[in-house]
Structures are given as structure tokens and as C-alpha cells.
Amino acid sequence: LVVNPQTGYLDQLVVATQAQGQGVAGFLLAEARRLSPTRLELHVNQDNARAIAFYRKSGFEVTGEDVNPRSGAPIFLMRWEPA
């Protein structure tokens, strides 16, 4: 987990393949929200359906589109703010 508490940017949330589907991502996201309780933003590859579904289920919304400057892949900007 890599999050910048000043900006709310969630740079990385990674779960080992063998631990996926066991709630680890939810635990890490809860920690990210603890570190940045007013908002979180992230970029996710548009072809990463599993991650997009997880973030949407967790209250994130797509707020923009862009292209990854390194890979050229299309990406979404997603944001979460508490209700």
C-alpha cells in the first residue's frame, strides 16, 4: 500500500496472487482511508476490470480518463470521498 496522506493519491494497492479474494484488499483500502480520510484518488488501467469493480464496490467513482505516459494504456482516474 502506498498512499500520500497530503494529496490523497493512492499510488499502489497490491495483493499477492495467492492472497486475492481473502479480504486483504479491503483491509488495505481501510488503511488507506485511515491515512487519508477526506479523499482518495487513483489511476487504474481501463482493461483491469477486476480492480475497477473492486473500487466501484468500495465507493469510488470514475472522474476522468487519460493515457498512462509510460505504457500508453488508457486509464481511468477514480475518486472516493466520504459521504
Phi, psi and omega in degrees: 000127175227116179222140177263108183297333180288322184256342184078013182277121177268101186280321182212137169221106188236133177237131178303143183309315183291345180258357181294145180082010183246011177091001182296318181298320177296320176297314180295321179294322176299321177293320177298319179292328176293320180287329181225078189285348183266336176185155171226141175228151179203163171249141178220140178298136182296337179271005180265073185301323181296314180293317180299316179297318179299312182294319177298315178299332181269009174096006178278150175236147174286125182242358179182172178228151179202190176233134177295122185293337180274314186262340185081002181286143175291139182228156171255146165264127180238147182224144172235134171225143180295151181292000000 
